[in-house]
Amino acid sequence: MKKQLMIIGNGLATMQLLKELGHQKDYCITILSAENVPHYNRIMLSSLLAQETDLQSITPCDDAWYQERNINVLLNHRVIKVDSKNHAIFCENGAQFHYDKLIFATGSRAFIPPMPGTQMPNVLAGVMGFRKLIDVDFMQQVTHHYKKAVVIGAGLLGIEAAVGLVKQGMNVTLLHRRDVLMNRQIDQTASNLLIKELTARGINVATGHGPIALHGIPTDNPSEPHKVCAVELDNADKLTADLVIFATGIVPCTPLAQASGLVIKKGICVNAQLQTSQDDIYALGECCEFEGNTYGLVAPIWNQARVLAKQLLLTASDEMPMYVEEKFATKLKVSGIDVHSMGIINTHETDLECEVLEFNDVERSIYKKILTSNQKLVGAVLYGDVTDSQWYFELLQQARNIEPIRQELIFGQAFCESA
């Protein structure tokens, strides 16, 4: 008799796990999704907002795909309780399920900093994060009558949101507390090029200051919450806004897991097999925590899915799968803007003695920065020309000796191989 494998959550981590499990024969798989739409590729939400794609195009699998793999997807099934002692799951709509193995893939929520205008019960209308399809639907609806948007946070998601909103015809200000955009991924030079490009696209970029309060005005309906009208900054300036998008990070969704008795720190704590503190319960993706690390990019989540699939299908003769942290590259997903980074970005952020190789063509907006140490590539920032990104990443991952090609390294793989 097949075992019952239940998965809470229907995001990218779940989809990748299903792909890794393939046409397995050990489990009947049921996915419990709180959303009312089938799985969609959340990575493409910014492209959906910019109307560069449509929902069908970012919905990768049809009903037949799930049926072939004996997978049952239940929409509008928000889980409210897990009884780990009795292996039981309870949903908000009254449905109940038994599981043999359970996986938390509950993802994350947008982190919205506490300040006047963002805290219950006085949350202003027009203030939101950017994580789900309903967020895109709302933004596309309100652009018809909202004119000014402030996007707070110029990391990957914030930049993508700002570009999407300006394509919807809104007047957009991208606000970032640091002087460097994408400060976890790129340096000052690349940031300056990115600011130049975003400004050319009609986005007002404001750096060096952050929000301390949101201000609102009453609506025509006294029973409705006040509507946001301005963002107050720490230098006393105010930015007019009808819509405020926070892209200031994410928080693992852990309340259900915590109520279920699982060990929680920043996320749901897992071991190298993605197992939680309870037998037969696993977690992966943005909701989990491994060795103090939580996750917001896809590369490590793909690795987690690979390990967990092996763990679920483990036989007595198989070697125990182990999840380990690996280096990964970061890529900005905005059409016409190519930015990749990997490893160490700035010399002052490491104890290694690094040599920096740079190429900067201001006219063509091409910038390359390679960091080496002990005859190995340890980091790279690429702006405008990312042709050799994968090759640099392989050099980084493999820790190859680059001394024979060090002088030519900045010019890319083809040049090095022909030298």
C-alpha positions in Angstrom: 0.0 0.0 0.0 1.3 3.4 -0.9 2.2 5.9 1.8 0.5 9.3 2.1 2.9 12.1 1.4 1.3 15.5 2.2 2.9 18.8 1.2 1.7 22.1 2.7 2.4 24.9 0.2 2.4 25.0 -3.6 5.3 27.2 -4.5 8.6 26.8 -6.3 10.1 24.5 -3.6 7.2 22.1 -3.9 7.3 22.1 -7.7 11.0 21.4 -7.8 10.5 18.6 -5.3 7.8 17.0 -7.5 10.1 17.2 -10.5 12.9 15.5 -8.5 10.5 12.8 -7.3 9.5 12.0 -10.9 7.2 9.1 -11.5 7.9 7.5 -8.1 5.7 4.6 -7.0 6.1 4.8 -3.2 3.7 7.6 -2.3 0.3 9.1 -3.0 1.1 12.8 -3.0 -1.4 15.5 -1.9 -0.6 19.2 -2.0 -2.6 21.5 0.2 -2.6 25.1 -1.1 -4.1 28.1 0.5 -4.3 29.9 -2.8 -7.1 29.5 -5.3 -5.0 29.2 -8.4 -2.7 26.3 -9.6 1.1 26.6 -9.2 2.7 29.5 -11.0 6.3 30.5 -11.3 6.8 33.2 -8.6 10.1 34.2 -10.1 8.2 35.6 -13.1 5.8 37.8 -11.1 7.8 40.9 -12.0 7.5 40.0 -15.7 3.8 39.5 -15.2 3.5 42.9 -13.5 5.4 44.5 -16.5 3.0 42.7 -18.9 5.9 40.9 -20.5 4.2 37.6 -20.0 0.8 36.2 -18.9 -0.4 33.8 -16.2 -0.7 30.8 -18.6 2.9 31.2 -19.6 4.1 31.1 -16.0 1.9 28.1 -15.1 4.3 25.3 -16.1 2.2 22.2 -15.6 -1.3 21.2 -16.6 -3.7 18.7 -14.9 -2.4 15.8 -16.9 1.2 16.4 -15.6 0.0 15.9 -12.0 -2.3 13.0 -12.9 0.6 11.1 -14.5 2.6 11.4 -11.3 -0.3 10.4 -8.9 -0.4 13.9 -7.4 -3.6 15.5 -6.1 -3.6 19.3 -5.8 -6.2 20.8 -3.4 -6.7 24.5 -3.8 -8.4 26.7 -1.1 -7.1 24.3 1.5 -5.5 26.5 4.1 -4.0 24.3 6.9 -4.7 25.5 10.4 -3.4 22.7 12.5 -1.0 19.7 12.4 -1.3 17.0 15.0 2.1 15.4 14.7 1.3 12.8 17.4 -1.6 11.4 15.4 -0.2 12.3 12.0 -3.3 14.4 11.2 -3.8 17.6 9.3 -6.8 20.0 9.7 -7.8 22.6 7.2 -9.8 25.9 7.6 -12.5 24.5 5.3 -13.1 21.5 7.6 -11.1 19.0 5.6 -8.9 16.5 7.5 -6.1 14.3 6.3 -3.8 11.6 7.6 -0.1 11.6 6.6 2.8 9.2 6.7 5.2 11.8 5.7 4.6 15.6 5.8 6.5 18.4 4.2 6.3 22.1 5.1 6.9 24.2 2.0 5.1 27.2 3.4 7.5 29.8 1.9 7.9 33.3 3.2 6.1 36.5 3.6 7.2 40.1 2.9 8.9 41.8 5.8 7.3 45.2 6.3 9.2 47.2 8.9 7.1 48.4 11.9 6.3 52.1 11.7 3.3 54.4 11.7 1.0 53.3 8.9 2.2 49.7 8.7 1.0 48.3 12.0 -2.4 46.8 13.0 -5.0 48.1 13.5 -3.9 51.2 11.6 -2.5 49.8 8.4 -3.0 52.2 5.6 -4.7 51.2 2.4 -2.3 51.0 -0.5 0.6 49.6 1.6 1.7 46.1 0.6 4.5 43.6 -0.1 5.2 41.9 -3.4 5.2 38.1 -3.1 2.0 36.6 -4.6 -0.2 36.6 -7.6 -2.8 38.6 -5.7 -0.2 41.3 -5.2 0.3 41.6 -9.0 -3.5 41.6 -9.6 -4.0 44.4 -7.0 -1.1 46.6 -8.5 -2.4 46.2 -12.0 -5.9 47.2 -10.9 -4.9 50.3 -9.0 -2.6 51.7 -11.6 -5.7 52.9 -13.4 -6.4 55.4 -10.6 -3.2 55.5 -8.5 -0.5 57.7 -10.0 2.5 57.8 -7.7 4.2 54.7 -6.3 7.1 54.4 -3.8 9.0 51.1 -3.8 11.0 50.7 -0.6 14.1 48.6 -1.0 16.3 48.3 -4.0 17.3 44.7 -3.9 16.4 42.3 -6.6 12.7 42.3 -6.0 12.4 46.0 -5.4 14.1 46.9 -8.7 11.9 44.4 -10.6 8.7 45.9 -9.0 9.8 49.4 -9.8 10.4 48.6 -13.5 7.1 46.7 -13.6 5.1 49.7 -12.2 6.7 52.3 -14.4 5.7 50.2 -17.4 2.1 50.4 -16.0 2.4 54.1 -16.4 3.0 55.1 -12.8 5.3 57.7 -11.5 7.7 55.5 -9.5 10.3 56.4 -6.8 12.7 53.6 -5.8 13.9 54.3 -2.2 16.9 52.6 -0.8 18.5 53.2 2.6 22.0 52.4 1.4 23.9 54.4 -1.2 24.5 51.2 -3.3 21.5 49.5 -5.0 21.5 45.7 -4.6 24.2 46.3 -2.0 24.4 42.6 -1.1 25.2 41.7 -4.7 27.0 44.5 -6.5 29.5 47.3 -5.8 29.3 51.1 -6.1 30.4 51.2 -9.8 27.8 48.7 -10.9 25.2 50.4 -8.8 26.0 53.8 -10.5 25.4 52.1 -13.9 22.2 50.6 -12.7 20.9 53.9 -11.3 21.7 55.5 -14.7 19.7 52.8 -16.5 16.7 52.9 -14.1 16.6 56.7 -14.3 16.6 56.5 -18.1 13.5 54.3 -17.8 11.7 57.0 -15.9 12.3 55.7 -12.3 13.2 58.3 -9.6 16.0 56.7 -7.6 16.5 58.0 -4.0 19.4 56.5 -2.0 20.9 57.1 1.4 17.7 57.6 3.4 15.0 55.3 4.7 11.3 55.6 5.7 10.3 56.4 9.3 6.5 56.8 8.9 3.7 56.6 6.4 1.0 59.2 6.3 -2.6 58.7 5.3 -5.8 60.6 4.5 -9.4 59.6 5.0 -11.4 58.0 2.2 -14.9 58.7 1.2 -16.1 55.8 3.3 -15.6 56.4 7.0 -15.6 52.7 7.7 -12.6 52.0 5.5 -9.0 52.5 6.6 -7.2 55.7 5.7 -5.3 55.7 2.4 -1.6 56.2 2.2 -0.6 59.6 0.8 3.1 60.1 1.7 6.3 58.4 2.9 8.3 60.4 5.5 12.0 59.9 5.5 14.7 60.0 8.2 15.9 63.4 6.8 12.4 64.9 7.2 11.6 64.8 3.5 8.3 63.4 2.3 7.5 61.5 -0.8 4.0 61.7 -2.2 2.5 58.2 -2.8 -0.8 56.5 -3.6 0.9 53.1 -3.5 3.8 51.9 -1.3 5.5 48.6 -2.0 7.8 47.2 0.6 10.6 45.0 -0.8 12.7 45.0 2.4 13.3 41.3 2.7 11.3 38.2 3.6 10.4 36.3 6.8 9.9 32.5 6.8 6.3 31.5 7.3 6.6 29.4 10.5 3.5 30.0 12.8 1.8 26.7 11.7 5.0 24.8 12.2 5.6 26.4 15.6 2.1 25.6 16.7 2.8 22.0 15.6 5.6 21.7 18.0 8.5 22.0 15.6 11.7 23.7 16.6 11.8 27.2 15.2 14.5 29.8 15.2 14.5 32.1 12.2 12.9 29.4 10.2 11.9 25.8 10.6 15.1 24.1 11.8 16.1 21.1 9.6 19.1 18.8 9.5 21.1 17.8 6.4 18.3 15.5 5.3 15.8 18.4 5.6 14.1 16.6 8.5 12.6 18.8 11.2 12.6 18.1 15.0 9.7 15.7 14.5 9.9 12.3 12.9 8.3 12.0 9.4 8.1 15.8 9.0 10.4 17.7 6.7 10.8 21.3 5.5 12.4 23.0 2.5 12.6 26.3 0.7 12.1 29.7 2.2 10.4 28.5 5.3 13.3 26.4 6.5 16.6 27.1 8.4 19.8 25.0 8.1 22.8 25.8 10.2 21.6 29.3 10.8 20.9 30.0 7.2 17.5 30.9 5.6 16.8 31.2 1.9 15.4 33.6 -0.6 17.1 32.6 -3.9 16.3 29.5 -6.0 19.7 27.8 -6.3 19.9 26.5 -2.7 16.3 25.5 -2.8 16.9 23.4 -5.9 19.6 21.6 -4.0 17.3 21.0 -1.1 14.6 19.5 -3.3 17.2 17.1 -4.8 18.3 16.0 -1.4 14.8 15.6 0.0 13.6 13.6 -2.9 16.5 11.2 -2.4 15.7 11.0 1.3 12.0 10.2 0.7 12.9 7.5 -1.8 15.8 6.1 0.3 16.4 2.4 0.3 18.6 0.3 2.7 21.4 0.2 0.1 21.4 3.9 -0.7 23.9 6.3 0.7 22.4 8.9 3.1 21.8 12.2 1.1 23.3 15.3 2.6 22.4 18.9 2.0 25.4 21.2 2.1 25.7 25.0 1.5 27.2 25.9 -1.9 28.3 29.1 -3.6 25.7 30.5 -6.1 25.3 33.3 -8.5 22.7 36.1 -8.3 20.9 37.4 -11.4 18.7 40.4 -11.9 15.5 39.5 -13.9 14.7 42.8 -15.7 14.5 42.8 -19.5 17.3 44.8 -21.0 19.4 45.0 -17.7 21.9 42.2 -17.3 23.5 42.0 -13.8 25.2 38.9 -12.4 27.3 38.5 -9.3 28.9 35.7 -7.3 31.2 35.1 -4.4 33.0 38.0 -2.8 32.0 41.4 -4.1 34.1 43.9 -2.2 37.6 43.5 -0.7 36.7 45.2 2.6 34.1 42.4 3.2 36.6 39.6 3.5 39.8 38.7 5.3 41.3 37.3 2.2 44.0 39.2 0.4 42.4 39.8 -3.0 43.6 41.1 -6.3 40.9 43.0 -8.3 40.7 43.0 -12.1 38.4 45.5 -13.6 37.1 46.5 -17.0 34.8 49.5 -17.3 33.4 50.7 -20.6 31.2 53.7 -19.6 29.9 54.4 -23.1 28.6 50.9 -23.6 27.6 50.5 -19.9 29.7 47.4 -19.5 31.5 46.7 -16.3 33.4 43.6 -15.1 35.1 43.1 -11.8 36.9 39.9 -11.0 38.4 39.1 -7.5 41.1 36.5 -7.2 43.0 35.2 -4.1 45.6 32.5 -3.8 45.5 31.9 -7.6 41.7 31.2 -7.5 38.7 33.2 -8.6 36.7 34.2 -5.5 34.2 36.6 -6.7 32.8 38.6 -9.7 30.4 41.4 -10.6 29.2 41.6 -14.2 27.1 44.4 -15.6 25.9 44.8 -19.2 27.9 41.8 -20.5 27.2 38.5 -18.7 28.3 36.2 -21.6 31.0 34.6 -19.4 29.0 34.4 -16.2 28.6 30.7 -16.2 32.3 30.1 -16.9 33.4 32.4 -14.1 30.9 30.6 -11.8 32.4 27.2 -12.7 35.9 28.6 -12.0 34.6 29.8 -8.6 32.9 26.5 -7.7 35.7 24.3 -8.8 38.4 26.5 -7.2 40.5 26.1 -10.3 44.0 27.5 -10.5 43.6 30.6 -12.7 47.3 31.8 -12.6 48.0 30.7 -16.2 45.1 32.9 -17.5 45.1 35.6 -14.8 46.1 38.4 -17.1 43.4 37.5 -19.7 40.7 36.5 -17.2 38.8 39.8 -17.4 38.3 39.3 -21.2 36.4 36.0 -20.8 36.6 32.4 -21.7 37.1 32.7 -25.5 40.0 35.1 -25.1 41.6 32.9 -22.5 41.3 29.7 -24.5 42.7 31.4 -27.6 45.6 33.1 -25.8 
